[in-house]
């Protein structure tokens, strides 16, 4: 993940909504359209992997 410093306010808020506070944080979310939209908004800042 990249830093949110220097990015738009809404991108920083989206990261917080996803539960990401620091570089290197990881969270597990269920596959729902709301979360997919949030991840799509900040896709240049995060890495997404599927967990079985």
Phi and psi in radians as a Rosetta constraint file:
Dihedral C 1 N 2 CA 2 C 2 CIRCULARHARMONIC -1.664 0.35
Dihedral N 2 CA 2 C 2 N 3 CIRCULARHARMONIC 2.914 0.35
Dihedral C 2 N 3 CA 3 C 3 CIRCULARHARMONIC -1.281 0.35
Dihedral N 3 CA 3 C 3 N 4 CIRCULARHARMONIC 2.621 0.35
Dihedral C 3 N 4 CA 4 C 4 CIRCULARHARMONIC -1.563 0.35
Dihedral N 4 CA 4 C 4 N 5 CIRCULARHARMONIC -0.072 0.35
Dihedral C 4 N 5 CA 5 C 5 CIRCULARHARMONIC -1.108 0.35
Dihedral N 5 CA 5 C 5 N 6 CIRCULARHARMONIC 2.322 0.35
Dihedral C 5 N 6 CA 6 C 6 CIRCULARHARMONIC 1.503 0.35
Dihedral N 6 CA 6 C 6 N 7 CIRCULARHARMONIC 0.002 0.35
Dihedral C 6 N 7 CA 7 C 7 CIRCULARHARMONIC -1.706 0.35
Dihedral N 7 CA 7 C 7 N 8 CIRCULARHARMONIC 2.994 0.35
Dihedral C 7 N 8 CA 8 C 8 CIRCULARHARMONIC -1.113 0.35
Dihedral N 8 CA 8 C 8 N 9 CIRCULARHARMONIC 2.640 0.35
Dihedral C 8 N 9 CA 9 C 9 CIRCULARHARMONIC -0.994 0.35
Dihedral N 9 CA 9 C 9 N 10 CIRCULARHARMONIC -0.739 0.35
Dihedral C 9 N 10 CA 10 C 10 CIRCULARHARMONIC -1.142 0.35
Dihedral N 10 CA 10 C 10 N 11 CIRCULARHARMONIC -0.552 0.35
Dihedral C 10 N 11 CA 11 C 11 CIRCULARHARMONIC -1.182 0.35
Dihedral N 11 CA 11 C 11 N 12 CIRCULARHARMONIC -0.727 0.35
Dihedral C 11 N 12 CA 12 C 12 CIRCULARHARMONIC -1.103 0.35
Dihedral N 12 CA 12 C 12 N 13 CIRCULARHARMONIC -0.723 0.35
Dihedral C 12 N 13 CA 13 C 13 CIRCULARHARMONIC -1.167 0.35
Dihedral N 13 CA 13 C 13 N 14 CIRCULARHARMONIC -0.625 0.35
Dihedral C 13 N 14 CA 14 C 14 CIRCULARHARMONIC -1.135 0.35
Dihedral N 14 CA 14 C 14 N 15 CIRCULARHARMONIC -0.728 0.35
Dihedral C 14 N 15 CA 15 C 15 CIRCULARHARMONIC -1.066 0.35
Dihedral N 15 CA 15 C 15 N 16 CIRCULARHARMONIC -0.751 0.35
Dihedral C 15 N 16 CA 16 C 16 CIRCULARHARMONIC -1.098 0.35
Dihedral N 16 CA 16 C 16 N 17 CIRCULARHARMONIC -0.698 0.35
Dihedral C 16 N 17 CA 17 C 17 CIRCULARHARMONIC -1.126 0.35
Dihedral N 17 CA 17 C 17 N 18 CIRCULARHARMONIC -0.561 0.35
Dihedral C 17 N 18 CA 18 C 18 CIRCULARHARMONIC -1.355 0.35
Dihedral N 18 CA 18 C 18 N 19 CIRCULARHARMONIC -0.202 0.35
Dihedral C 18 N 19 CA 19 C 19 CIRCULARHARMONIC 1.634 0.35
Dihedral N 19 CA 19 C 19 N 20 CIRCULARHARMONIC 0.255 0.35
Dihedral C 19 N 20 CA 20 C 20 CIRCULARHARMONIC -1.743 0.35
Dihedral N 20 CA 20 C 20 N 21 CIRCULARHARMONIC 2.066 0.35
Dihedral C 20 N 21 CA 21 C 21 CIRCULARHARMONIC -1.949 0.35
Dihedral N 21 CA 21 C 21 N 22 CIRCULARHARMONIC -0.533 0.35
Dihedral C 21 N 22 CA 22 C 22 CIRCULARHARMONIC -2.334 0.35
Dihedral N 22 CA 22 C 22 N 23 CIRCULARHARMONIC 2.874 0.35
Dihedral C 22 N 23 CA 23 C 23 CIRCULARHARMONIC -1.122 0.35
Dihedral N 23 CA 23 C 23 N 24 CIRCULARHARMONIC 2.314 0.35
Dihedral C 23 N 24 CA 24 C 24 CIRCULARHARMONIC 1.634 0.35
Dihedral N 24 CA 24 C 24 N 25 CIRCULARHARMONIC -0.121 0.35
Dihedral C 24 N 25 CA 25 C 25 CIRCULARHARMONIC -1.143 0.35
Dihedral N 25 CA 25 C 25 N 26 CIRCULARHARMONIC 2.635 0.35
Dihedral C 25 N 26 CA 26 C 26 CIRCULARHARMONIC -2.410 0.35
Dihedral N 26 CA 26 C 26 N 27 CIRCULARHARMONIC 2.552 0.35
Dihedral C 26 N 27 CA 27 C 27 CIRCULARHARMONIC -2.408 0.35
Dihedral N 27 CA 27 C 27 N 28 CIRCULARHARMONIC 2.713 0.35
Dihedral C 27 N 28 CA 28 C 28 CIRCULARHARMONIC -2.015 0.35
Dihedral N 28 CA 28 C 28 N 29 CIRCULARHARMONIC 2.115 0.35
Dihedral C 28 N 29 CA 29 C 29 CIRCULARHARMONIC -2.142 0.35
Dihedral N 29 CA 29 C 29 N 30 CIRCULARHARMONIC 2.630 0.35
Dihedral C 29 N 30 CA 30 C 30 CIRCULARHARMONIC -1.283 0.35
Dihedral N 30 CA 30 C 30 N 31 CIRCULARHARMONIC 2.780 0.35
Dihedral C 30 N 31 CA 31 C 31 CIRCULARHARMONIC -1.442 0.35
Dihedral N 31 CA 31 C 31 N 32 CIRCULARHARMONIC 1.666 0.35
Dihedral C 31 N 32 CA 32 C 32 CIRCULARHARMONIC -2.283 0.35
Dihedral N 32 CA 32 C 32 N 33 CIRCULARHARMONIC 2.684 0.35
Dihedral C 32 N 33 CA 33 C 33 CIRCULARHARMONIC -1.017 0.35
Dihedral N 33 CA 33 C 33 N 34 CIRCULARHARMONIC -0.584 0.35
Dihedral C 33 N 34 CA 34 C 34 CIRCULARHARMONIC -1.109 0.35
Dihedral N 34 CA 34 C 34 N 35 CIRCULARHARMONIC -0.783 0.35
Dihedral C 34 N 35 CA 35 C 35 CIRCULARHARMONIC -1.229 0.35
Dihedral N 35 CA 35 C 35 N 36 CIRCULARHARMONIC -0.647 0.35
Dihedral C 35 N 36 CA 36 C 36 CIRCULARHARMONIC -1.070 0.35
Dihedral N 36 CA 36 C 36 N 37 CIRCULARHARMONIC -0.702 0.35
Dihedral C 36 N 37 CA 37 C 37 CIRCULARHARMONIC -1.135 0.35
Dihedral N 37 CA 37 C 37 N 38 CIRCULARHARMONIC -0.713 0.35
Dihedral C 37 N 38 CA 38 C 38 CIRCULARHARMONIC -1.112 0.35
Dihedral N 38 CA 38 C 38 N 39 CIRCULARHARMONIC -0.766 0.35
Dihedral C 38 N 39 CA 39 C 39 CIRCULARHARMONIC -1.153 0.35
Dihedral N 39 CA 39 C 39 N 40 CIRCULARHARMONIC -0.667 0.35
Dihedral C 39 N 40 CA 40 C 40 CIRCULARHARMONIC -1.089 0.35
Dihedral N 40 CA 40 C 40 N 41 CIRCULARHARMONIC -0.608 0.35
Dihedral C 40 N 41 CA 41 C 41 CIRCULARHARMONIC -1.139 0.35
Dihedral N 41 CA 41 C 41 N 42 CIRCULARHARMONIC -0.661 0.35
Dihedral C 41 N 42 CA 42 C 42 CIRCULARHARMONIC -1.990 0.35
Dihedral N 42 CA 42 C 42 N 43 CIRCULARHARMONIC 0.515 0.35
Dihedral C 42 N 43 CA 43 C 43 CIRCULARHARMONIC -1.071 0.35
Dihedral N 43 CA 43 C 43 N 44 CIRCULARHARMONIC -0.391 0.35
Dihedral C 43 N 44 CA 44 C 44 CIRCULARHARMONIC -1.398 0.35
Dihedral N 44 CA 44 C 44 N 45 CIRCULARHARMONIC -0.106 0.35
Dihedral C 44 N 45 CA 45 C 45 CIRCULARHARMONIC -1.951 0.35
Dihedral N 45 CA 45 C 45 N 46 CIRCULARHARMONIC -0.283 0.35
Dihedral C 45 N 46 CA 46 C 46 CIRCULARHARMONIC -2.191 0.35
Dihedral N 46 CA 46 C 46 N 47 CIRCULARHARMONIC 2.875 0.35
Dihedral C 46 N 47 CA 47 C 47 CIRCULARHARMONIC -2.082 0.35
Dihedral N 47 CA 47 C 47 N 48 CIRCULARHARMONIC 2.310 0.35
Dihedral C 47 N 48 CA 48 C 48 CIRCULARHARMONIC -2.001 0.35
Dihedral N 48 CA 48 C 48 N 49 CIRCULARHARMONIC 2.299 0.35
Dihedral C 48 N 49 CA 49 C 49 CIRCULARHARMONIC -2.300 0.35
Dihedral N 49 CA 49 C 49 N 50 CIRCULARHARMONIC 2.556 0.35
Dihedral C 49 N 50 CA 50 C 50 CIRCULARHARMONIC -1.508 0.35
Dihedral N 50 CA 50 C 50 N 51 CIRCULARHARMONIC 2.329 0.35
Dihedral C 50 N 51 CA 51 C 51 CIRCULARHARMONIC -1.958 0.35
Dihedral N 51 CA 51 C 51 N 52 CIRCULARHARMONIC 2.325 0.35
